[in-house]
């Protein structure tokens, strides 16, 4: 008896009175295989099917087999499954285990879910994009068409309160702990050692200390491969080594979870694929690296990058539970115990991180242009949603209003990303549909065709491969092609057109070589690179299928060459002939170019002999804006002239113009632009040009007042002319030797005598003596003391 058996009566009772429920049951409780079988006898089921959603193909197959074994039947009778590239069902099937993507297609094709009585969302805590979409659509169906359908969300680490709220206040039923206890041992984190070295040591330690088989969790396929290489030759003859990840064939995956023969044990090196819904017979030891590899979509680049992150607490709890599925177990963790509370509580939902183009197309087919019309635990982010709908409009899949088009309906019929569906449909029209379908298979099924970065090599590898997985993939490609209206004829040597065909799926990832070998710029403006030794590094143009890394410089994982002629032909409607006028790198002279561009790519670049004078003027003005007014040739006299005008504006306001830097930069076109005719560099602009431009700001009838109100100089009794500083604080100011003012009995002033100057009196040696705004008062007062002191210093 499994722990979940104790709460099955509660679940059945809840579903008799309410359409929805949330089931929380720990790993090993048996929810995946016991709940569907228990619901077979429910009265409300009548003759309807029970659909069980699993996040992964291996889990779907394993769950179906386990339930069929419980009934003593082969898979495909009462219990069957449907996954990508494989189906085992019949008319007798009452429980159908499907992957989440298969369920999306099922509900979109039949919104009433005819013949379905209940949908179980297993391992819902994983929060995959298709799982969230499936539940949102199922709730929409339940609310509008099928009040009788039952929906159950199941998990060990689910946020039960939030999910119950989403399911209209559904009851939460909890199963008691695991079937068997699991001890936890922390081995500490060594930041300086490679993960595969640490895992190798942990595996050997566990095999030495414990009995039974070992399940080791690593973040990805590369780490699994390197760990396997290190373990090679170090395991005894009775221990088998088995990798387990998504790119393996179904047979290889099944071999990893199959019980070991009597007297043997095995070490399974797995990704998160083994985290949920699987019971690997004989495993009582789990080793967890505490890492996960997750996709992160960047709307600004259109690229999805894989990121290695610390696993969430919910994930490490699930992994630990694998050790107690069939007997008491042990979990080794490659970190310190104190670090566990610092782990994030749950994984980020995929809807917050993923490319939403497929989701947007599915919703358009559903008749929903606004995702907020559906129920979500976490609604799709607006930036990614906008990126997705913009792409669909570019593919003519939706209208400007978000309604699906005939092309969109055709793309939605293909179980592919809209980019790939569009690629196949376009290629099918010109007899290269089989090539496009094979490319789509390679992009969707990792590991097929080899590991070359050259898509052509992978295509050749796929076509040479006679294995079962390759045969299944080719059959699936043929089905896609048939749905797209193409034929399955493959032409010799057509792999050379791979770049052209691929560019129809990723026009924004057509790339041009730049700088060093292996460096490329994409049409969307981002950077990407290959190793200099890669055969593709010397190609002038590439179409990039996969890249990973930062927006500034991603690493190219898969690409194919595309010729300049193919680019010109395929993207003729998007290529622009552009004349550019800008300052040269020295920042002084204007240079003019005629460029042929595809997005951010410059396909051709030539000097332009006679550029448009207006564009030259605009380039100069832009340069001045960027550098500031100091880029202009201001002489001291010109600065004083500007300060005089500015003083009148500050003191008297209109009509005297504002000549502050901020205003002059904001109105540069209007006051300076007319005086730049014929100028081709900043050096060509003279102080006289700036003087005339400032003169142009003055009202004609006020120009004669400027010298009267704010003279440039003060004329002393001795006849010397002293410049007046109108930019001084707190007002106009002069600095003058005191003896040059002898005989002056009134204070110097401007603005018709209304504004006294601040006078800085200087000694014969030009040293400051005193500041005054009252010269007559100075003569009457402190001058006697100053004169006495000066007599001693200057006899």
C-alpha positions in Angstrom: 0.0 0.0 0.0 1.3 3.5 -0.9 0.7 6.6 1.1 -1.6 8.2 -1.5 -4.0 5.2 -1.1 -5.1 6.6 2.3 -6.5 9.8 0.8 -8.0 8.5 -2.3 -11.5 8.3 -0.7 -11.2 12.0 0.2 -10.2 12.9 -3.3 -13.1 10.9 -4.8 -15.5 12.5 -2.4 -14.2 16.0 -3.2 -14.7 15.4 -6.9 -18.3 14.2 -6.3 -19.2 17.6 -5.0 -16.8 20.0 -6.7 -15.3 20.0 -10.3 -11.7 20.7 -9.2 -9.2 19.7 -6.6 -5.6 20.1 -5.6 -3.6 17.0 -4.5 -0.4 17.4 -2.5 1.5 14.2 -2.1 5.2 13.7 -1.4 7.6 11.9 -3.9 7.0 8.2 -3.7 3.4 8.5 -2.5 2.1 7.0 -5.7 -0.1 9.9 -7.0 0.9 9.5 -10.6 -0.1 5.9 -11.0 -2.7 5.4 -8.2 -5.0 8.4 -8.7 -5.9 7.8 -12.4 -6.7 4.1 -11.6 -8.9 5.1 -8.6 -10.9 7.5 -10.8 -11.9 4.8 -13.2 -14.8 3.8 -11.0 -16.1 7.3 -10.3 -19.8 7.7 -11.2 -19.3 11.1 -12.8 -16.7 9.6 -15.3 -19.4 7.6 -17.1 -17.5 6.5 -20.2 -15.2 9.6 -20.4 -11.4 9.4 -20.6 -9.0 10.4 -17.9 -6.2 12.5 -19.4 -2.9 12.6 -17.3 -0.5 15.3 -18.2 3.2 14.7 -17.7 6.0 17.3 -18.3 8.3 14.8 -20.1 8.0 11.9 -22.5 10.0 9.5 -20.4 7.6 10.1 -17.4 4.6 9.6 -19.6 5.8 6.3 -20.9 6.9 5.1 -17.5 3.6 6.1 -15.8 1.5 4.3 -18.5 3.6 1.1 -18.2 3.3 1.1 -14.4 -0.5 1.5 -14.5 -0.8 -1.1 -17.2 1.3 -3.6 -15.1 -1.0 -2.9 -12.1 -4.0 -3.9 -14.3 -2.1 -6.9 -15.8 -2.5 -5.5 -19.3 -0.2 -4.4 -22.0 0.2 -0.7 -22.6 -2.4 0.5 -25.2 -5.4 -1.2 -23.6 -7.1 0.4 -20.6 -4.0 2.6 -20.2 -2.1 4.2 -23.1 0.1 7.1 -23.9 0.7 9.7 -26.5 4.0 11.6 -26.8 6.0 13.3 -29.5 6.9 10.7 -32.2 5.2 7.9 -30.4 1.7 6.7 -29.5 0.3 3.6 -27.8 -3.5 3.8 -27.5 -6.6 2.0 -28.7 -10.4 2.3 -28.6 -10.3 0.5 -25.3 -8.1 3.2 -23.7 -9.7 4.9 -20.7 -6.6 6.5 -19.2 -4.3 8.3 -21.6 -1.0 9.7 -20.4 0.2 12.6 -22.6 2.9 15.2 -22.6 1.7 18.8 -22.0 2.4 19.8 -25.6 0.1 16.9 -26.8 -2.7 18.2 -24.6 -2.4 21.7 -26.0 -2.9 20.4 -29.5 -5.8 18.2 -28.3 -7.7 21.0 -26.6 -7.1 23.4 -29.5 -8.4 20.9 -32.0 -11.4 20.0 -29.8 -12.3 22.9 -27.4 -15.1 20.9 -25.9 -12.7 18.1 -24.9 -15.3 15.6 -26.2 -15.2 12.3 -24.5 -12.9 13.6 -21.7 -14.2 13.4 -18.1 -11.1 14.5 -16.2 -7.7 16.1 -16.7 -4.9 15.5 -14.2 -2.1 18.0 -14.2 0.7 16.0 -12.7 3.9 17.6 -11.3 2.3 21.0 -11.8 5.0 22.6 -9.6 7.3 22.5 -12.6 5.2 25.3 -14.1 6.1 24.6 -17.7 4.7 27.0 -20.3 2.6 24.4 -21.9 1.3 23.2 -18.5 0.2 26.7 -17.6 -1.4 27.2 -21.0 -3.2 23.8 -20.8 -4.7 24.7 -17.4 -5.7 28.2 -18.6 -7.5 26.7 -21.6 -9.1 23.9 -19.6 -10.4 26.4 -17.1 -11.8 28.4 -19.9 -13.5 25.3 -21.3 -14.9 24.4 -17.9 -16.3 27.9 -17.4 -18.0 28.2 -20.8 -18.7 24.7 -22.3 -18.0 21.9 -19.9 -19.1 22.5 -16.3 -19.0 18.7 -15.7 -15.3 18.2 -16.5 -13.0 17.6 -13.6 -9.6 19.3 -13.2 -7.0 18.1 -10.7 -3.5 19.7 -10.1 -1.0 17.3 -8.4 2.4 17.8 -7.1 4.7 17.2 -4.1 5.8 20.9 -3.8 3.0 22.8 -5.2 2.0 26.3 -3.9 -1.4 24.8 -2.9 -3.1 28.0 -1.8 -2.4 29.9 -5.0 -3.4 26.9 -7.2 -6.6 26.3 -5.2 -7.5 29.9 -5.7 -6.9 29.6 -9.4 -9.2 26.6 -9.5 -12.1 28.5 -8.1 -11.4 27.7 -4.4 -10.8 24.0 -5.0 -10.3 21.8 -1.9 -6.7 20.9 -1.1 -6.1 17.2 -0.2 -2.8 16.3 1.3 -1.1 12.9 1.5 1.2 12.1 4.5 5.0 11.9 4.0 7.1 9.6 1.9 6.9 5.9 1.7 10.4 5.5 3.3 12.7 7.7 5.2 15.7 9.3 3.6 18.9 10.4 5.4 20.6 13.5 4.1 24.4 13.9 4.1 26.1 17.2 3.1 29.5 16.9 1.4 30.2 20.7 1.2 30.7 22.9 -1.8 34.2 23.2 -3.3 34.1 26.4 -5.5 37.5 25.6 -7.0 36.7 22.0 -8.2 34.8 21.2 -11.4 31.4 19.8 -10.9 32.2 16.5 -12.7 35.2 16.0 -10.4 33.1 16.5 -7.3 30.4 14.3 -8.6 32.8 11.5 -9.4 34.2 11.6 -5.9 30.7 11.6 -4.4 29.6 8.6 -6.6 32.6 6.5 -5.6 32.1 7.4 -1.9 28.4 6.5 -2.1 29.1 3.2 -3.8 31.6 2.4 -1.1 29.4 3.4 1.8 25.9 2.3 0.7 24.2 -0.6 -1.0 21.8 -0.3 -4.0 21.9 1.8 -7.1 22.7 5.5 -7.4 20.9 8.3 -9.1 23.1 11.4 -9.6 21.7 14.8 -10.7 23.8 17.0 -12.9 22.7 20.2 -14.7 23.2 19.1 -18.3 24.3 16.6 -20.9 27.9 17.9 -21.1 28.4 17.4 -17.3 26.9 13.9 -17.6 29.3 13.0 -20.4 32.4 14.4 -18.5 31.4 12.6 -15.3 30.9 9.4 -17.2 34.4 9.7 -18.7 35.9 10.2 -15.2 34.1 7.2 -13.8 35.1 5.0 -16.7 37.4 2.2 -15.3 36.7 3.1 -11.7 33.5 1.1 -11.2 33.6 -2.5 -10.3 32.4 -5.2 -12.7 29.0 -5.5 -11.1 28.1 -1.8 -11.5 26.6 -0.4 -14.7 26.7 3.2 -15.8 23.7 4.7 -17.5 23.1 8.3 -18.7 19.6 9.8 -18.7 18.7 13.0 -20.5 16.2 14.3 -23.0 18.3 13.8 -26.2 18.5 10.0 -25.7 16.2 7.7 -27.6 13.2 6.3 -25.8 14.9 2.9 -25.7 18.1 4.4 -24.1 15.9 6.3 -21.5 13.9 3.2 -20.7 17.2 1.2 -20.2 18.3 3.7 -17.6 15.1 3.3 -15.5 14.8 -0.5 -16.0 15.6 -2.6 -12.9 19.2 -3.9 -12.7 19.5 -7.7 -13.0 19.9 -9.6 -9.7 23.4 -9.1 -8.2 24.1 -5.9 -10.1 23.7 -2.2 -9.3 24.0 0.8 -11.5 24.8 4.5 -11.5 22.3 6.7 -13.4 23.7 10.1 -14.3 20.6 12.3 -15.0 19.4 15.8 -15.6 16.2 17.1 -14.0 14.4 14.7 -16.4 14.5 12.2 -13.5 13.4 14.7 -10.9 9.7 13.8 -10.9 7.2 11.0 -11.9 9.8 8.3 -12.2 10.7 5.4 -10.1 14.0 3.9 -11.0 14.0 0.4 -9.5 16.8 -0.3 -7.0 17.8 3.3 -6.5 18.2 4.1 -2.8 21.0 6.6 -3.1 20.6 10.1 -4.6 23.5 12.5 -5.2 22.5 16.0 -5.9 24.8 18.7 -7.4 22.2 21.3 -6.5 22.2 22.9 -10.0 19.7 23.3 -12.8 20.0 24.5 -16.3 17.2 26.7 -17.3 16.3 28.7 -20.4 16.1 32.5 -20.3 14.5 34.3 -23.1 15.6 37.9 -23.9 12.8 39.8 -25.7 15.3 42.5 -26.7 17.4 40.0 -28.7 15.0 37.3 -29.6 17.5 34.8 -28.2 17.0 32.1 -25.6 20.1 31.4 -23.5 20.7 28.5 -21.2 21.8 29.5 -17.7 23.1 27.3 -14.9 21.6 28.3 -11.6 21.2 27.0 -8.1 18.2 24.6 -8.0 15.1 25.6 -6.0 14.3 24.0 -2.6 11.3 22.4 -4.2 13.5 20.7 -6.8 16.1 19.5 -4.3 13.3 18.1 -2.2 11.9 16.2 -5.2 15.4 14.9 -6.0 15.9 13.8 -2.4 12.6 11.9 -2.5 13.9 9.7 -5.3 16.0 7.9 -2.7 13.0 6.7 -0.7 10.7 5.4 -3.4 11.0 1.7 -2.7 13.1 1.4 0.5 14.9 3.6 3.1 17.5 5.7 1.3 20.3 8.2 1.5 20.8 11.6 -0.2 24.2 13.1 -0.6 24.2 16.9 -1.3 27.2 18.7 -2.8 26.8 21.8 -0.7 26.8 22.8 3.0 23.6 22.4 5.1 23.6 26.1 6.0 23.1 26.9 2.3 19.8 25.1 1.9 17.6 27.8 3.4 19.1 30.3 1.0 17.9 28.4 -2.0 14.9 29.9 -3.9 11.7 28.3 -2.7 10.4 27.5 -6.2 11.6 27.6 -9.8 10.6 30.6 -11.8 7.6 29.7 -13.9 8.5 29.2 -17.5 5.9 31.7 -18.7 8.1 34.4 -17.1 11.2 33.3 -18.9 10.2 31.8 -22.2 9.7 32.8 -25.8 6.0 33.3 -26.1 5.5 33.2 -29.9 3.9 29.7 -29.7 1.7 30.7 -26.8 0.6 33.8 -28.6 -0.3 31.8 -31.8 -2.2 29.2 -29.7 -4.2 32.0 -28.0 -4.9 33.6 -31.3 -6.3 30.3 -32.6 -8.3 30.1 -29.4 -9.8 33.5 -30.3 -8.0 35.4 -27.5 -5.8 38.4 -28.4 -5.4 39.5 -24.8 -3.9 36.9 -22.4 -5.5 38.7 -19.5 -8.8 37.2 -20.6 -7.7 33.8 -19.3 -6.8 32.6 -15.7 -3.1 32.4 -15.0 -1.1 31.9 -11.9 1.5 34.2 -13.5 0.3 36.2 -16.5 2.7 36.4 -19.5 5.1 39.4 -19.2 4.2 42.3 -21.5 7.7 42.7 -23.1 7.9 39.1 -24.2 4.2 39.1 -25.3 4.9 42.2 -27.5 7.9 40.5 -29.0 5.9 37.4 -29.7 3.0 39.2 -31.3 5.3 41.4 -33.4 6.9 38.2 -34.8 3.6 36.7 -35.6 2.6 39.8 -37.5 5.9 39.6 -39.4 5.0 36.0 -40.3 1.5 37.2 -41.4 0.1 34.8 -38.8 -2.1 37.4 -37.0 -3.6 40.8 -38.0 -2.7 44.1 -36.5 -5.6 43.5 -34.1 -4.3 40.1 -33.0 -6.8 38.0 -35.0 -5.5 34.8 -36.5 -5.1 34.7 -40.3 -5.3 31.8 -42.7 -1.5 31.6 -42.6 -1.7 31.6 -38.8 -4.2 28.7 -38.8 -1.9 26.8 -41.1 1.0 27.4 -38.8 -1.0 26.4 -35.7 -1.8 23.1 -37.3 1.9 22.3 -37.2 3.2 21.2 -33.8 6.1 23.5 -34.2 7.3 27.0 -33.2 5.7 29.5 -35.7 9.2 30.3 -37.0 9.8 26.7 -38.0 6.3 26.2 -39.4 6.7 29.3 -41.6 10.1 27.9 -42.8 8.6 24.6 -43.8 5.6 26.1 -45.6 7.8 28.5 -47.5 10.3 25.8 -48.5 7.5 23.4 -49.5 6.3 25.8 -52.1 9.7 25.6 -53.9 10.4 21.9 -53.6 12.7 22.1 -50.5 10.1 21.1 -47.9 12.0 17.9 -46.9 15.1 19.9 -46.2 13.1 22.4 -44.1 11.3 19.6 -42.2 14.7 17.9 -41.4 16.0 21.2 -40.1 13.0 21.6 -37.9 13.6 18.1 -36.5 17.2 18.8 -35.7 16.3 22.0 -33.9 13.6 20.3 -31.8 15.4 17.0 -31.0 18.8 17.6 -29.4 21.6 15.2 -30.2 20.3 14.1 -33.7 22.8 14.4 -36.5 25.9 14.9 -34.3 27.3 17.9 -32.5 28.8 20.0 -35.3 28.0 23.8 -35.3 27.5 23.4 -39.1 23.8 22.6 -39.8 24.8 21.0 -43.1 26.9 18.4 -41.3 24.1 17.6 -38.9 21.7 17.2 -41.8 24.1 14.7 -43.4 24.4 12.9 -40.1 20.7 12.7 -39.7 20.2 11.3 -43.2 23.0 8.7 -42.7 21.6 7.6 -39.3 19.6 4.4 -39.4 18.8 4.2 -35.7 15.3 4.1 -34.3 15.4 7.6 -33.0 16.5 8.9 -36.4 13.8 6.9 -38.1 11.1 8.2 -35.8 12.4 11.8 -36.3 12.3 11.4 -40.1 8.8 10.0 -39.9 7.7 13.0 -37.8 9.3 15.4 -40.3 7.4 13.6 -43.1 4.1 14.2 -41.1 4.9 17.9 -40.7 5.7 18.2 -44.4 2.5 16.5 -45.4 0.5 18.8 -43.1 2.3 21.8 -44.8 1.3 20.5 -48.2 4.8 19.5 -49.4 6.3 16.3 -50.7 8.9 14.1 -49.1 11.4 14.1 -52.0 15.0 14.8 -50.9 17.4 16.1 -53.5 21.1 15.2 -53.5 23.3 18.0 -52.2 20.3 20.1 -51.0 22.0 20.6 -47.6 23.9 23.5 -49.3 20.6 25.5 -49.2 20.3 25.0 -45.5 21.3 28.6 -44.7 18.7 30.0 -47.1 15.9 27.8 -45.8 16.9 28.5 -42.1 16.9 32.3 -42.7 13.1 32.1 -43.3 12.7 31.0 -39.7 15.2 33.4 -38.3 15.5 36.5 -40.6 16.6 38.5 -37.6 19.6 36.1 -37.1 21.1 36.5 -40.6 24.7 37.4 -39.6 27.6 39.1 -41.3 31.3 38.6 -40.5 33.0 41.5 -38.7 36.5 42.1 -37.4 38.3 39.0 -36.3 37.6 35.5 -37.6 34.6 34.0 -35.9 33.0 37.4 -35.0 29.6 38.2 -36.5 26.9 40.9 -36.3 23.2 39.8 -36.5 20.6 41.7 -38.5 19.0 42.5 -35.1 22.2 44.4 -34.2 23.5 41.9 -31.6 26.8 40.2 -31.6 27.7 36.5 -31.8 30.8 34.5 -32.3 32.4 31.2 -33.2 35.8 29.7 -32.2 38.4 30.9 -34.8 39.1 27.3 -35.6 35.5 26.5 -36.5 35.0 25.8 -40.2 32.2 28.4 -40.3 34.4 31.1 -38.8 35.6 32.3 -42.2 32.2 32.5 -43.9 31.1 36.0 -44.8 27.5 35.4 -44.0 25.6 32.9 -41.7 22.1 32.1 -40.8 22.1 31.3 -37.1 19.7 28.7 -35.7 21.0 28.6 -32.1 23.1 30.9 -30.0 23.5 31.2 -26.3 25.0 33.9 -24.0 24.7 37.6 -23.5 23.0 40.0 -25.9 26.3 41.7 -26.7 28.2 38.6 -27.7 26.4 35.2 -27.8 28.1 31.9 -28.7 26.9 30.4 -31.9 25.8 26.8 -31.4 24.3 26.0 -34.8 24.4 27.8 -38.1 24.7 27.4 -41.9 26.3 29.6 -44.5 24.1 31.8 -46.7 25.4 33.7 -49.7 25.2 37.4 -50.4 23.1 36.6 -53.5 20.7 34.5 -51.5 20.3 37.4 -49.0 19.7 39.9 -51.8 17.1 37.6 -53.4 15.3 36.4 -50.3 15.1 39.8 -48.4 14.8 42.2 -51.3 11.7 43.7 -49.8 13.5 44.4 -46.6 16.8 45.7 -47.9 17.2 49.5 -47.9 19.6 51.8 -49.8 20.5 54.4 -47.2 22.6 57.5 -47.5 24.4 58.3 -44.2 26.1 61.5 -43.2 28.0 61.7 -40.0 31.2 62.9 -38.4 34.3 60.8 -39.1 36.1 59.0 -36.3 38.3 62.0 -35.7 35.1 63.9 -34.8 35.7 66.9 -37.1 35.0 66.3 -40.7 31.6 65.1 -42.1 31.8 61.9 -44.1 29.0 60.7 -46.4 28.4 57.1 -47.3 25.9 55.2 -49.5 25.0 51.9 -47.7 22.9 48.9 -48.6 21.4 47.5 -45.4 19.4 44.6 -44.1 18.4 45.6 -40.6 21.7 46.4 -38.9 23.8 44.7 -41.5 25.7 46.8 -44.0 25.8 44.8 -47.2 27.6 47.5 -49.2 29.3 50.7 -48.3 30.6 53.4 -50.6 31.7 57.0 -50.2 29.1 59.6 -51.4 30.7 62.4 -53.4 28.1 65.1 -53.2 25.9 64.6 -50.1 22.8 66.6 -49.5 23.8 69.9 -47.9 20.9 69.7 -45.5 22.1 66.3 -44.2 25.7 67.7 -43.8 24.3 70.6 -41.8 22.2 68.1 -39.7 25.3 66.0 -39.0 27.2 69.1 -37.8 24.4 70.2 -35.6 24.1 66.7 -34.1 27.8 66.7 -33.4 27.5 70.0 -31.6 24.5 68.7 -29.5 26.6 65.7 -28.6 29.7 67.7 -27.6 28.0 70.8 -26.2 28.5 74.4 -27.2 32.2 74.2 -26.4 32.6 72.5 -29.8 32.0 76.0 -31.3 34.9 78.5 -31.7 34.2 80.9 -28.9 36.7 83.7 -28.7 37.0 85.8 -25.5 35.3 88.7 -27.2 32.5 86.4 -28.4 31.9 85.0 -24.9 31.6 88.5 -23.5 29.2 89.4 -26.3 27.0 86.4 -25.4 27.2 87.3 -21.7 26.0 90.8 -22.4 22.9 89.5 -24.3 22.3 86.9 -21.5 22.5 89.6 -18.8 19.8 91.7 -20.6 17.6 88.6 -20.9 18.0 87.7 -17.2 17.4 91.4 -16.1 14.8 92.6 -18.5 13.3 89.4 -20.1 11.7 89.6 -23.5 12.5 90.6 -26.2 16.1 90.1 -25.2 16.9 86.4 -26.2 17.8 83.5 -23.9 21.3 82.5 -24.7 21.8 80.0 -21.9 23.5 76.8 -23.0 20.4 74.6 -22.5 18.3 76.9 -24.6 20.9 77.4 -27.3 21.3 73.6 -27.6 17.6 73.0 -27.7 17.1 75.6 -30.5 20.4 74.9 -32.4 18.7 74.3 -35.8 16.9 77.7 -35.7 19.7 80.1 -34.6 22.9 78.4 -35.9 21.7 76.2 -38.8 21.2 79.0 -41.3 24.9 80.1 -40.9 26.4 76.6 -41.6 25.8 76.6 -45.4 28.9 75.2 -47.2 30.5 74.1 -43.9 31.7 70.5 -44.0 33.5 70.1 -40.7 33.5 71.7 -37.3 36.8 73.4 -38.2 35.0 75.2 -41.0 32.8 77.0 -38.5 34.4 80.4 -37.7 33.8 82.7 -34.7 32.3 85.2 -37.2 29.6 82.6 -38.1 28.7 82.2 -34.4 28.7 86.1 -34.0 26.3 86.5 -36.9 24.1 83.7 -35.5 23.9 85.4 -32.2 23.2 88.7 -33.9 20.3 87.0 -35.6 18.7 86.3 -32.3 18.5 90.1 -31.5 15.4 91.9 -32.6 16.3 94.3 -35.4 14.9 97.4 -33.6 16.8 96.6 -30.4 20.3 96.0 -31.8 21.3 99.6 -31.5 20.4 99.5 -27.8 22.8 96.8 -26.9 25.9 99.0 -26.7 23.9 101.7 -24.9 22.4 99.4 -22.2 25.3 97.0 -21.8 28.5 98.4 -23.2 31.3 96.0 -23.7 33.8 98.2 -21.9 34.0 100.9 -19.2 36.0 103.9 -20.3 38.1 105.3 -17.4 39.0 108.9 -16.8 42.5 108.1 -18.0 41.1 106.9 -21.4 41.7 103.2 -20.9 38.9 100.8 -21.8 38.2 98.1 -19.2 36.1 95.0 -20.2 32.9 94.5 -18.3 32.3 90.9 -17.1 28.5 90.4 -17.4 28.7 86.7 -16.4 30.1 87.5 -13.0 28.2 86.8 -9.8 26.4 88.7 -8.4 26.3 91.0 -11.4 28.4 93.0 -13.9 31.9 93.7 -12.7 35.1 95.4 -13.6 38.6 95.1 -12.2 40.6 98.4 -12.5 43.6 100.1 -10.9 42.4 102.7 -8.4 44.5 105.5 -9.8 42.7 105.2 -13.2 39.5 106.4 -11.4 41.0 109.6 -9.9 38.7 112.5 -10.5 35.6 110.3 -11.1 32.9 111.4 -8.7 30.1 109.1 -9.8 29.9 105.3 -9.6 30.3 103.4 -12.9 26.9 102.0 -14.1 25.2 100.3 -17.1 21.6 100.1 -18.4 21.4 103.9 -18.6 22.9 104.3 -15.1 20.3 102.0 -13.4 22.7 99.1 -12.6 25.9 99.9 -10.7 28.9 97.9 -11.6 30.7 95.9 -8.9 34.1 97.6 -9.0 37.2 95.6 -7.9 39.8 98.2 -7.1 43.4 97.2 -7.8 46.7 98.4 -6.6 49.4 99.6 -9.1 50.7 96.0 -8.9 47.2 94.7 -10.0 46.5 93.3 -6.5 42.9 93.5 -5.2 42.3 96.3 -2.7 38.6 96.6 -2.2 35.2 95.8 -3.7 32.7 98.6 -3.9 29.4 99.6 -5.5 29.7 103.1 -4.1 32.8 104.9 -5.5 32.0 108.4 -4.1 31.5 106.8 -0.7 34.9 105.1 -1.1 36.6 108.4 -1.8 34.9 109.9 1.3 35.6 107.0 3.6 38.2 104.3 3.4 40.2 105.8 0.6 42.3 107.8 3.2 43.4 104.5 4.9 44.0 102.8 1.5 46.0 105.8 0.3 48.1 105.9 3.4 48.9 102.2 3.1 49.7 102.5 -0.6 52.1 105.5 0.0 54.2 103.2 2.1 54.1 100.4 -0.5 54.4 102.5 -3.7 56.3 105.8 -2.8 
